[in-house]
Amino acid sequence: MSWSDFIATQTLADSAKAPYLSHCDHLTVIRAHGEEAGHYLQGQVSCDLREVDKQGHRTGMHLTLKGRGLVSVRITRDGDDYLLLCPADLSEAVIKALMKYRLRAKVEFNVDQDLVVLGLAGDLPAQAPNHGDSAETDQGLWLRYPFTDHALVIVKQSNAKQAWQSLATGRTTTGANGWLQADIDAGEGMVYPGAEDLFLPQVLNYDVTAGVNFKKGCYTGQEVVARMHFKGKLKQRMQRINYSADVDLTPGETLRDSNGKAAGEVVSAARTPQGRAALVVLRRDTDGVLFREEQPLESELGALPYSLPWKE
């Protein structure tokens, strides 16, 4: 039985309490290969590939010249190649963006159709790597989040059924919404369709999660990002909200405060066992009471697993 046929037979909950296993079909894997792949990517994304080369994985942005994220990718090593996890709906945009400055660089990008992405939340097994690291096991390539007990596992289709059955023991199984929930719990934001060209890396807290490095050297948009870090003061950052209104928020959507003024933009949203939650870029002084147009979200600020480094 093929992987697609097998996963179609599985009962996947919409959301769950940890521990759970998610089929992350909202993500896809792009393979970067060629003898200059690492050197080229180092000049195209906000994170430092030298940290990836040391058994790490990092989420970084490819930016406009004004420092805003066009796309974001989670990068890890696979032998001599690099694997770039990104929202499936943006895979073509990611490749197009990264190819723009290639010229004669010896690097190629293609979607690796043979790879499946799974996600585990809570009670990670002993083979899971340390926080922020990656590790290859018989089940696949593990990427553990920096602050929480969440891990992505990249597996080959030929091994995906066996890995799923092994990892599902003692866990609820969910679809993509379950992992959107996990990313919100972990405070991990990505650029999803609709939110392109909106956020500096620091606004999505990439300076906390090692998604931007201020000492790595030049990359597209680096001057604006560095100027904000060293001389500026961020007035808004990504925060979590919990809300009970029956509303599906979409990335890039503007939310308003009680006075009807724009209060921030949605990064991602998910249904949870308790209701709904979202990562939203908000002002520092927000109380978390938000509206979608004139509809109250019945929302409040939630907790992130890390502290936000606001500058006074």
C-alpha positions as CSV (number, residue, x, y, z in Angstrom):
1,M,0.0,0.0,0.0
2,S,1.4,3.4,-1.0
3,W,1.8,6.2,1.6
4,S,-1.1,8.2,0.2
5,D,-3.4,5.2,0.2
6,F,-2.3,4.4,3.8
7,I,-2.7,7.9,5.3
8,A,-6.2,8.1,3.7
9,T,-7.3,5.2,5.9
10,Q,-6.2,6.9,9.1
11,T,-8.5,8.7,11.5
12,L,-7.1,12.1,12.0
13,A,-8.5,14.4,14.7
14,D,-8.8,18.1,13.9
15,S,-6.9,19.0,17.1
16,A,-5.7,17.3,20.2
17,K,-4.0,17.6,23.6
18,A,-0.4,16.4,23.6
19,P,1.0,13.8,23.1
20,Y,-0.1,13.7,19.4
21,L,1.3,12.9,16.0
22,S,0.4,15.1,12.9
23,H,0.4,14.5,9.2
24,C,2.0,17.8,8.1
25,D,0.8,17.8,4.5
26,H,0.6,21.6,4.6
27,L,4.4,21.5,4.5
28,T,6.7,20.5,1.7
29,V,10.4,19.9,1.3
30,I,12.6,21.6,-1.2
31,R,16.1,20.1,-1.8
32,A,19.0,22.4,-2.4
33,H,21.9,20.6,-4.0
34,G,25.1,21.5,-5.8
35,E,28.6,22.2,-4.7
36,E,27.8,25.9,-3.9
37,A,24.5,25.3,-2.2
38,G,25.6,26.2,1.3
39,H,27.5,29.3,0.2
40,Y,24.7,30.5,-2.0
41,L,22.0,30.0,0.7
42,Q,24.1,31.8,3.3
43,G,23.7,35.0,1.2
44,Q,19.9,34.5,0.7
45,V,18.4,33.8,4.1
46,S,18.5,35.5,7.5
47,C,19.7,32.5,9.6
48,D,23.3,31.3,9.8
49,L,23.9,28.1,7.8
50,R,27.1,27.5,9.9
51,E,24.7,26.6,12.8
52,V,22.8,24.3,10.5
53,D,26.0,22.6,9.5
54,K,26.6,21.8,13.2
55,Q,23.7,19.4,13.4
56,G,21.2,22.2,13.9
57,H,18.2,23.4,12.0
58,R,17.0,27.0,11.7
59,T,14.0,28.8,10.4
60,G,15.1,31.7,8.2
61,M,13.5,34.3,5.9
62,H,14.3,35.3,2.4
63,L,13.7,39.0,2.4
64,T,13.0,41.9,0.1
65,L,15.5,44.7,-0.1
66,K,13.4,46.5,2.5
67,G,14.0,43.6,4.9
68,R,10.4,42.1,4.8
69,G,9.9,38.4,4.5
70,L,8.8,37.1,1.2
71,V,9.1,33.5,2.2
72,S,10.4,31.5,5.2
73,V,12.0,28.1,5.4
74,R,13.2,25.7,8.0
75,I,16.6,24.5,6.9
76,T,18.5,21.4,7.8
77,R,21.3,19.3,6.3
78,D,20.9,16.0,4.5
79,G,24.4,14.8,3.6
80,D,25.8,17.4,1.2
81,D,22.4,18.8,0.4
82,Y,20.1,21.2,2.3
83,L,16.5,20.5,3.0
84,L,14.1,23.5,3.1
85,L,10.7,23.0,4.7
86,C,8.1,25.6,3.7
87,P,4.4,25.9,3.3
88,A,3.3,23.7,0.4
89,D,1.4,26.5,-1.2
90,L,4.5,28.6,-1.4
91,S,7.0,26.0,-2.7
92,E,7.0,27.5,-6.2
93,A,7.4,31.0,-4.8
94,V,10.3,29.8,-2.6
95,I,12.2,28.3,-5.5
96,K,11.5,31.4,-7.7
97,A,12.7,33.7,-5.0
98,L,15.9,31.8,-4.2
99,M,16.7,31.4,-7.9
100,K,16.5,35.2,-8.6
101,Y,20.1,35.9,-7.7
102,R,21.6,32.6,-8.7
103,L,23.4,33.7,-11.9
104,R,26.3,31.2,-12.3
105,A,26.2,29.7,-8.8
106,K,26.3,25.9,-8.8
107,V,23.1,25.2,-6.9
108,E,19.7,23.7,-7.9
109,F,16.4,23.7,-6.1
110,N,13.5,21.2,-6.5
111,V,10.6,19.9,-4.5
112,D,11.5,16.4,-3.2
113,Q,8.3,14.4,-3.8
114,D,9.8,11.4,-2.0
115,L,9.8,13.0,1.4
116,V,6.9,13.1,4.0
117,V,6.8,15.5,7.0
118,L,5.4,14.2,10.3
119,G,5.2,16.2,13.6
120,L,5.3,15.0,17.2
121,A,4.0,17.1,20.1
122,G,4.8,16.1,23.7
123,D,6.5,13.0,25.2
124,L,9.3,12.9,22.7
125,P,11.1,9.5,22.5
126,A,14.7,9.1,23.6
127,Q,16.0,9.2,20.0
128,A,14.8,12.8,19.6
129,P,17.8,15.3,19.5
130,N,18.5,18.1,21.9
131,H,16.5,21.3,21.6
132,G,17.3,23.1,18.3
133,D,19.3,20.2,16.9
134,S,18.7,17.6,14.2
135,A,19.5,13.9,14.2
136,E,19.1,11.0,11.7
137,T,17.5,7.8,13.0
138,D,16.0,4.7,11.4
139,Q,12.7,6.4,11.3
140,G,13.9,9.6,9.6
141,L,15.5,13.0,10.1
142,W,14.4,14.6,13.4
143,L,14.2,18.4,13.9
144,R,13.5,19.3,17.5
145,Y,12.2,22.8,18.3
146,P,14.4,25.1,20.4
147,F,12.1,25.7,23.4
148,T,9.4,23.0,23.5
149,D,8.9,19.2,23.2
150,H,7.9,19.4,19.5
151,A,9.8,17.7,16.7
152,L,9.3,17.4,12.9
153,V,10.4,14.1,11.3
154,I,11.2,14.0,7.6
155,V,10.8,10.4,6.3
156,K,10.9,8.8,2.9
157,Q,7.6,7.6,1.5
158,S,8.9,4.0,1.4
159,N,9.4,4.2,5.2
160,A,6.5,6.5,6.1
161,K,3.9,3.9,6.9
162,Q,6.2,2.1,9.3
163,A,7.3,5.3,10.9
164,W,3.8,6.5,11.3
165,Q,2.6,3.3,13.0
166,S,5.6,3.3,15.3
167,L,5.3,6.9,16.3
168,A,1.5,6.8,16.7
169,T,1.6,4.4,19.6
170,G,0.1,6.1,22.6
171,R,-0.7,9.3,20.6
172,T,-3.8,10.9,19.1
173,T,-3.3,11.4,15.4
174,T,-4.1,14.7,13.7
175,G,-4.0,16.4,10.3
176,A,-2.3,19.7,9.4
177,N,-4.4,21.8,11.8
178,G,-2.9,19.8,14.7
179,W,0.6,21.0,13.6
180,L,-0.5,24.6,13.1
181,Q,-1.7,24.3,16.8
182,A,1.8,22.9,17.7
183,D,3.6,25.8,16.0
184,I,1.4,28.3,17.9
185,D,2.1,26.5,21.2
186,A,5.9,26.7,20.3
187,G,5.8,30.3,19.2
188,E,7.1,29.4,15.8
189,G,5.9,31.7,13.0
190,M,6.3,31.3,9.3
191,V,5.3,33.4,6.3
192,Y,2.2,31.8,4.9
193,P,0.3,32.8,1.7
194,G,-1.3,36.2,2.3
195,A,1.4,37.4,4.7
196,E,4.2,38.0,2.2
197,D,6.2,41.2,2.4
198,L,4.9,42.2,5.8
199,F,7.3,41.2,8.6
200,L,10.9,41.8,9.5
201,P,12.5,38.6,11.0
202,Q,12.6,40.2,14.5
203,V,8.9,40.9,14.3
204,L,8.3,37.1,14.1
205,N,10.7,36.7,17.0
206,Y,13.4,35.1,14.8
207,D,16.0,36.9,17.0
208,V,14.8,34.7,19.9
209,T,14.5,31.4,17.9
210,A,17.8,31.8,16.1
211,G,16.1,32.5,12.8
212,V,18.2,35.7,12.2
213,N,21.9,36.2,12.9
214,F,23.3,39.7,13.1
215,K,27.0,38.6,12.7
216,K,26.8,36.3,9.7
217,G,27.5,38.9,7.0
218,C,25.6,40.1,4.0
219,Y,22.3,38.7,2.7
220,T,19.4,40.3,0.9
221,G,17.7,42.8,3.1
222,Q,20.4,42.6,5.8
223,E,21.1,46.3,6.2
224,V,17.5,47.1,7.2
225,V,17.3,44.2,9.6
226,A,20.6,45.1,11.2
227,R,19.7,48.8,11.5
228,M,16.5,47.9,13.3
229,H,18.4,45.6,15.7
230,F,21.3,47.9,16.6
231,K,19.7,51.4,16.3
232,G,15.9,50.9,16.3
233,K,13.2,49.9,18.7
234,L,10.5,47.4,17.6
235,K,7.0,48.7,18.5
236,Q,5.4,45.3,17.6
237,R,6.2,41.6,17.9
238,M,4.5,38.3,17.3
239,Q,2.4,37.3,20.3
240,R,-0.2,34.6,21.0
241,I,-3.9,35.1,21.4
242,N,-6.6,32.6,22.5
243,Y,-10.1,33.4,21.3
244,S,-13.5,31.8,21.3
245,A,-15.3,33.5,18.3
246,D,-16.2,31.1,15.5
247,V,-13.8,32.8,13.1
248,D,-11.1,31.3,10.9
249,L,-8.4,33.9,10.8
250,T,-6.2,34.0,7.7
251,P,-2.5,35.0,7.5
252,G,-1.9,38.6,6.7
253,E,-5.4,39.6,7.8
254,T,-5.5,42.9,9.8
255,L,-7.1,42.8,13.2
256,R,-8.4,45.9,15.1
257,D,-8.6,47.2,18.6
258,S,-11.7,48.4,20.5
259,N,-11.3,51.8,18.9
260,G,-11.4,50.3,15.4
261,K,-7.8,51.1,14.7
262,A,-5.4,48.5,13.1
263,A,-3.8,46.6,15.9
264,G,-1.8,43.9,14.0
265,E,-1.7,41.2,11.4
266,V,-2.3,37.5,11.6
267,V,0.7,35.1,11.2
268,S,-1.1,31.8,11.6
269,A,-4.3,30.4,13.3
270,A,-5.6,27.0,14.4
271,R,-8.5,25.3,16.1
272,T,-7.6,23.9,19.5
273,P,-9.3,21.6,22.0
274,Q,-10.1,24.7,24.0
275,G,-11.3,26.8,21.1
276,R,-9.0,28.7,18.8
277,A,-5.6,30.3,18.9
278,A,-3.4,32.4,16.7
279,L,0.0,34.0,16.4
280,V,-0.5,37.7,15.7
281,V,1.9,40.6,15.3
282,L,0.7,43.1,17.9
283,R,1.9,46.3,19.7
284,R,3.7,46.0,22.9
285,D,1.0,47.6,24.9
286,T,-1.9,45.6,23.6
287,D,-4.4,44.0,26.0
288,G,-5.2,41.2,23.5
289,V,-8.8,42.4,23.0
290,L,-9.2,42.3,19.3
291,F,-11.8,42.5,16.5
292,R,-12.1,41.2,13.0
293,E,-13.7,44.3,11.4
294,E,-16.5,44.9,13.8
295,Q,-16.8,41.3,15.1
296,P,-15.2,40.8,18.6
297,L,-12.9,37.8,18.7
298,E,-13.5,37.4,22.4
299,S,-9.7,37.1,22.7
300,E,-7.0,37.5,25.3
301,L,-3.2,37.3,25.2
302,G,-1.8,33.8,25.7
303,A,1.7,32.6,26.8
304,L,4.7,32.0,24.6
305,P,7.4,29.5,25.7
306,Y,10.1,32.3,25.6
307,S,10.4,35.9,26.7
308,L,10.2,38.7,24.3
309,P,13.3,41.0,24.3
310,W,11.5,44.4,24.2
311,K,13.9,47.4,24.2
312,E,13.1,50.3,26.5
